[in-house]
Amino acid sequence: MTPRPDKDHQGARKRKVPPTKRTCLVFGEGRGEEKFLKHLRNLYGPNWESNYSITISYGFGGSPCDIIKSALDRCIGKQFDKLAVVLDSDAFADKNFADEKLAAINKLRKAHIAHYSIPHEIVPHLNSPCLEAVLLRIHAVGPRYDTCPPYKGIFKSKFGKYLDEFTDKDWGMHFSMTILNSMSPAIPELQELIRLMSGHW
């Protein structure tokens, strides 16, 4: 008589093993950036079977060095493969990302933060000149300015609230996947973020 297979052993063979995941922290300047990044992750981000994961966090403004340092602070005790820092390009008028990154890392080292907490890859994602401008371009709203302040008022006039006041319903209404997909080929900043959320890194 052939012995029946052990049920526990049979279940163990069928059980899926989660894939080894690449990990990325996407860090926004403020609360408004965080909400938009989470909206993009919901639309384009990983599922259980993906070989990568996306963590979203945000800071409280400051200089580029301060924002990068805040992002690195979030990495302490973690092991992210990649850190993408979402910044307004107008903050870099007279600055260089590599220099600001080095200054932020040196501050952590002086504070005796372990080197292993620093991701292998740290890259900027610059919105020109700010996220509000990019979002208005998705809706073909002009005119164009070199700095961020004018866009905040235009954004409020267009959508009835400021960026950090947007709710999940607002994001879904004004920035659905259909709208984003149709406009991303013409907007490099949006295209880059979608690729990031989709795991193309």
C-alpha positions as CSV (number, residue, x, y, z in Angstrom):
1,M,0.0,0.0,0.0
2,T,1.4,3.4,-1.1
3,P,1.7,5.8,1.9
4,R,-0.3,9.0,1.6
5,P,1.8,12.2,1.3
6,D,2.2,14.1,4.5
7,K,-0.1,17.1,4.3
8,D,2.2,19.5,6.1
9,H,5.1,18.5,3.8
10,Q,2.9,18.8,0.8
11,G,1.7,22.3,1.9
12,A,5.3,23.4,2.5
13,R,6.3,22.5,-1.1
14,K,3.4,24.5,-2.5
15,R,3.9,27.6,-0.3
16,K,5.2,30.5,-2.2
17,V,8.4,32.1,-0.9
18,P,8.4,35.9,-1.1
19,P,11.1,37.1,-3.6
20,T,14.2,38.9,-2.4
21,K,13.2,42.6,-2.7
22,R,15.2,45.6,-3.7
23,T,14.3,48.5,-1.3
24,C,13.9,52.1,-2.1
25,L,13.1,55.1,0.2
26,V,11.4,58.0,-1.7
27,F,11.6,61.1,0.4
28,G,9.7,64.3,-0.2
29,E,10.3,67.8,1.0
30,G,7.0,68.1,2.8
31,R,3.5,66.7,3.5
32,G,2.2,67.6,0.1
33,E,4.9,65.7,-1.7
34,E,4.4,62.7,0.5
35,K,0.7,62.6,-0.4
36,F,1.4,62.7,-4.1
37,L,4.1,60.1,-3.9
38,K,1.8,57.8,-2.0
39,H,-0.9,58.4,-4.7
40,L,1.7,57.3,-7.4
41,R,2.7,54.3,-5.3
42,N,-0.9,53.2,-5.1
43,L,-1.3,53.5,-8.8
44,Y,2.0,52.2,-10.1
45,G,3.8,50.6,-7.1
46,P,4.7,47.1,-6.1
47,N,2.4,44.2,-5.1
48,W,3.2,41.1,-3.0
49,E,4.9,39.3,-5.8
50,S,7.1,42.3,-6.9
51,N,10.9,42.1,-6.4
52,Y,11.1,45.6,-5.0
53,S,9.5,47.7,-2.3
54,I,8.9,51.4,-2.0
55,T,8.8,53.3,1.3
56,I,7.5,56.9,1.3
57,S,8.5,59.5,3.9
58,Y,8.8,63.3,4.1
59,G,10.6,66.1,5.9
60,F,9.8,69.6,7.0
61,G,11.7,71.7,4.4
62,G,14.9,73.6,5.0
63,S,18.0,73.8,2.8
64,P,18.9,71.1,0.3
65,C,21.5,69.8,2.8
66,D,18.9,69.7,5.6
67,I,16.4,67.8,3.5
68,I,19.0,65.2,2.4
69,K,20.1,64.8,6.0
70,S,16.5,64.3,7.1
71,A,16.1,61.7,4.4
72,L,19.3,59.9,5.6
73,D,18.0,60.1,9.1
74,R,15.1,57.9,8.0
75,C,17.6,55.3,6.8
76,I,19.1,54.8,10.2
77,G,18.7,51.2,11.3
78,K,17.3,50.3,7.8
79,Q,19.0,48.9,4.8
80,F,17.6,50.7,1.7
81,D,19.3,50.0,-1.6
82,K,18.3,53.3,-3.0
83,L,17.3,56.7,-1.7
84,A,15.5,59.1,-4.0
85,V,15.1,62.6,-2.7
86,V,12.3,64.7,-4.3
87,L,13.3,68.3,-4.3
88,D,12.3,71.7,-5.8
89,S,14.8,72.6,-8.5
90,D,14.6,76.3,-7.5
91,A,16.4,75.4,-4.2
92,F,19.4,74.4,-6.3
93,A,19.9,77.8,-8.1
94,D,23.5,78.1,-6.7
95,K,24.0,74.6,-5.3
96,N,25.1,71.1,-6.5
97,F,23.3,67.9,-5.3
98,A,26.6,66.0,-5.0
99,D,28.0,68.7,-2.7
100,E,24.9,68.9,-0.6
101,K,24.7,65.1,-0.3
102,L,28.4,64.9,0.9
103,A,27.7,67.7,3.4
104,A,24.7,65.8,4.8
105,I,26.6,62.5,5.0
106,N,29.5,64.2,6.8
107,K,27.1,65.6,9.4
108,L,25.8,62.0,10.0
109,R,29.4,60.7,10.4
110,K,30.2,63.4,12.8
111,A,27.2,62.3,14.8
112,H,28.7,58.8,14.8
113,I,25.9,57.4,12.6
114,A,26.9,53.9,11.3
115,H,28.0,54.0,7.7
116,Y,25.9,50.9,6.8
117,S,22.7,53.0,7.3
118,I,23.6,55.0,4.2
119,P,22.0,53.6,1.0
120,H,24.3,52.5,-1.8
121,E,22.6,54.8,-4.2
122,I,21.4,58.3,-3.4
123,V,19.8,60.3,-6.2
124,P,17.9,63.5,-6.6
125,H,14.5,63.9,-8.3
126,L,14.1,67.6,-9.1
127,N,10.7,69.1,-9.9
128,S,11.1,72.2,-12.0
129,P,10.8,74.5,-10.3
130,C,8.5,72.8,-7.8
131,L,5.8,70.0,-7.5
132,E,3.0,72.5,-7.9
133,A,4.4,73.6,-11.3
134,V,4.6,70.0,-12.4
135,L,1.1,69.2,-11.4
136,L,-0.2,72.3,-13.1
137,R,1.6,71.3,-16.3
138,I,-0.3,68.0,-16.2
139,H,-3.4,70.1,-16.6
140,A,-1.8,72.4,-19.1
141,V,-2.0,75.4,-16.8
142,G,0.4,78.3,-17.5
143,P,2.3,80.6,-17.6
144,R,5.8,79.4,-16.7
145,Y,7.9,80.9,-13.9
146,D,11.4,80.2,-12.7
147,T,10.6,80.1,-9.0
148,C,8.0,78.3,-6.9
149,P,6.0,81.1,-5.1
150,P,3.7,82.1,-8.0
151,Y,2.7,78.5,-8.5
152,K,1.3,78.1,-5.1
153,G,-1.4,80.7,-5.7
154,I,-2.1,79.4,-9.2
155,F,-2.5,75.9,-7.8
156,K,-5.0,77.1,-5.2
157,S,-7.0,79.0,-7.9
158,K,-7.1,75.9,-10.1
159,F,-8.0,73.2,-7.5
160,G,-9.5,75.2,-4.7
161,K,-7.0,74.2,-2.1
162,Y,-3.2,74.1,-1.5
163,L,-1.1,71.0,-2.2
164,D,-0.8,69.8,1.4
165,E,-4.6,70.1,1.7
166,F,-5.3,67.5,-1.0
167,T,-7.2,64.4,0.0
168,D,-7.1,60.9,-1.5
169,K,-10.4,61.8,-3.3
170,D,-8.8,65.0,-4.8
171,W,-5.8,63.0,-6.1
172,G,-8.1,60.4,-7.7
173,M,-10.3,63.1,-9.2
174,H,-7.6,65.4,-10.7
175,F,-4.7,63.0,-11.2
176,S,-6.2,59.6,-12.2
177,M,-4.0,57.0,-13.9
178,T,-5.7,57.9,-17.2
179,I,-4.6,61.5,-16.9
180,L,-1.1,60.7,-15.7
181,N,-0.5,58.1,-18.4
182,S,-1.6,60.5,-21.1
183,M,0.6,63.4,-19.9
184,S,3.7,61.6,-18.7
185,P,5.4,61.4,-22.1
186,A,5.5,65.3,-22.2
187,I,6.5,65.8,-18.5
188,P,9.9,64.2,-17.7
189,E,9.6,64.7,-13.9
190,L,6.3,62.7,-13.9
191,Q,7.7,60.1,-16.2
192,E,10.7,59.6,-13.9
193,L,8.5,59.2,-10.8
194,I,6.3,56.7,-12.5
195,R,9.3,54.6,-13.5
196,L,10.6,54.8,-10.0
197,M,7.3,53.6,-8.5
198,S,7.1,50.8,-11.2
199,G,10.5,49.4,-10.1
200,H,12.6,50.5,-13.1
201,W,15.7,51.3,-11.2
